[in-house]
Every structure is written in C-alpha cells, then in structure tokens.
Amino acid sequence: MGLFDSILGRRKKLQTANADRLFAMSTAAVTLETSLDMKPRGVAGIVFQQIANADFSQLVKDASELLESAAKDTGTTLEQSSDEFGYSWIVFRDPDCDDLVTAVNTVASELQAGGYGDRVLAAVFAWQDSEGKQVDFIYNFKRGRFYPFVPLPDKKRDTEYELRLKAQLETDLPIEPELERWFPLWDAPLQRAG
C-alpha cells in the first residue's frame, strides 16, 4: 500500500488468480462424467476469512442478494455458515455444475473487487464416483489451481486415488503441482450435504 493510499484510507487491491481457471471446472465436468463416471453432488462452497467491519459485511450481503436474485432463473440456493475455525462459508446447491461455478465466481469477484481478494481462500466442488465415494475438487484462489481431495473415515485421505485423479485431469484442470499445498478441508459445511 502506498503512502497516499494509507493517508486517504484506500485499500490495496491485490492481484488475484485468473478467474478463467475457476471456470475450468465447467469444462472438466464433461470429463468427470463421461470418462471417469463421476456425478456432481449438486453442492459447492466458498470459504473466506471474515472481517468484522461494515464494508466487508456489506460486500458479502450484496453478493448474497445478487445470487438470490439470479437464483430465480437458475434455481441455485445458498446458505451461510461458519466453521469451527471461524472461517465463513457460503454453500450453494444446484444440480447444474455451471451454475455452481458461476455462483462461486460471483462471490469471489465481489470480494476481490471490494479489495478483499486476500480473504478469499478456496472453493470446493463436491463430486462422487461410481462407487459412491466422496471426491472434492478444491480450488485455491491464491494459487489459481485445483487439487482433488478424497476424504476417508477418521480424518484420513485416499492419496493414491487423489494422485490418479491428478494424472487423469491434468489436461482439463489447472492442477496444483506442489503436493504439499493439497490441504485437506475436513468437515466443510458442504460435506454434510448429500
């Protein structure tokens, strides 16, 4: 932030990840359904760090109202919650994967345009394979990349399956190449949805 920005009270607008990468989920959906025999679970979420100020709260409220208005055409529903770590979630439900991607992008864009791009952490798109196993695709906004997350009981994960998915989807999704950045999102509010 420059001297004049701090004097005038302006927030620095951070560089944000390329939004086109988020929309890669829409095109990857075809591969997921046809080649990998997966089905979308009809739920996605975006997680961000809440800030206790009126400006930030208004941006979240405006984005929610914008989505609720658009939901009359798309049928997307949304709910807000907080997790045990104090992060805020907006969870979207819609059987159409494109609508879910658009909803996530709308909230992220509103927060980024308001100067809070650094607060947007990740998006999660929920899928399941032909055996009913939960497979989530997590989009890290700061990195502009996806990675698969396959949770197992007792806070374990199926890393072998995740690596197979990485290899199968590298041409469809911008996959995070650094495996140590594949952070699990245990107990995300959308995990409880079915």
N, C-alpha and C positions, 0 to 999 in steps of 0.2 A: 504494500500500500504506500503510495506516495505521500509527501508532506501535505500537499493541498487536499488530497482525499481525506486524510485524517482530520485536518482542520475543518473541512466542510462536511464531515460526517458521512462521506460516501464509503460504501463497502467495495472492496476489490472484487471484481468478477473473475473467478478462477477459470482457467482453461478447463474445459470439460471433455469427456470422452466422446468420440464420434457417435452421434445418435444412430447413424446407419448401421452400426454394429449391433445395436439392440434389435433393430428390425430384421436382422439375420435369423432370429428365432422364427419369424413367419415363414421364411423360405425353408429353413431346416425342418419345419413341421412336416413337410411333404416327405422328406427322407425318413424322419422318425416314424411316420405312419406306414409308409409303403415298404421301405427296405428293412426297418428294424421292428416292425409290428408293435409299435407303441401307440398308446392312446393318451390324449391330453386329459387331465383330471378336471379341467374347467376352472382352475383356480391359479392365480398368480398374486404375488405381493411385492411391495417395495418397502424397504426399510431405510430409515434415516434417523439421524440424531436430532432430537427435538431441541429447540432453543426457547427459553422462557422469555420471549418478547412478543409484543403485539404484532410487529411487522411479519415475523415468521409465521405466527399463528394465522394471520390473515391470508398469507400465501397458501397455506395448507387448506384453509377454509375455501378460498376461491377455486383452487384446483378441484376440491371435492364437489363443489357446486357445479363447476363446469362439467365434470364427469357425470354427475347425477342428471344434469340436463341432457347430455348426449346419450345417457342410458335409455332414455325414452325411445330412441331409434335402435340402439344396439342390444338392449336387454342386460347390459352389464350392471351388476350390483357391487356395492363397495361397503366395507366396514373398516373402522379404525380401531386399533388396539395398541397396547404397549406390551413389551415382553419383560421377562424378569430382570433384564439388564438395563431397563429404562429406555430402550430404543423404541421408536414409534413405527408402526406398520400401517399401511393401507392395503387391504386384501380385496382383490377383485374376483368376481365369479362370473363366468360366461363360458358357454360351450365352444365359442369361436376363438381360436388362438390369436387371430389377427386383432380382434377386439381387446384381448388381454394385453397384447404388446402395445397397442395404441394407448390404452389406459395407463399403463406403467410409464410410457414416454410422456404423456400429458403431465403427470405429477412431477416427474423428473425435470421436465422443461420449465415448468412454473417455478420450481425451487431454484434451478440454475439461473433463470432469467432474473430472479429476485436477488441474486448474489449469494445464494446458499448452496451452490453446487458442491462445496466441500462437505456438506452434511448428508448428501445422498450416498448411501453405502452400496446397496445391492438390490437386485430384483431376483425373484425366484419364480420359475415356471414349473409347475408340477405335472409330471407325466407318470405313466405306469407301463410296465412291459407286459408281454402276453401272459406271463405267469402271475401278474398282479403285484409285482414288486414296485415299490415307490422309487422313482427316478426324478430327481430335481435338477434343473439346469439353472445355475446361479450366474448372474451377470454382475461383475464387479465394475461399477461405474468409473472408479478411478483408473482402472486398467483398461477398460473398454473391451473386456473379454469374458467369455463364458467358461464354465467348467461343470462337469457332471458331479452330482453328489448322490450316492446311493446309501441311505442310512439302513442300518441293521439294528435289531434289538440291543439293549444295554449300551447305547451310545458307541456302537461300533459301525464301521462302514465297509462296504464291499469295494475295496480299492482296485482289485483285479477287474471287476466289471467297469468301474469308472475309467480305467486305462483303456479298456476295449472300446468304450464309447468315444473316448478321445480320438482314438485311431480311426474309428468309423465316421466321425463327424468333422474332422479337421478341414475338409473341403467345403462344408456347409456353414460352419460356425467359426467365428474367431475364437479359438480355444487358448486359454491361458497356458503358455508353455512352461512356466515355473510351477512345478507341482507343490512346492511349499506355500504357494499362495492359494491353494484349493482349500479354503477354510470351510469347515462344516457349519451349517446353520441348524443346530439341533433345536427342536421344539418351536420352530417358526409357527406362527398362528395358522398358516395355511396347511401345515402338516396335519392338523386335527380335522381338516375338512376332507370330505370324501367324494 
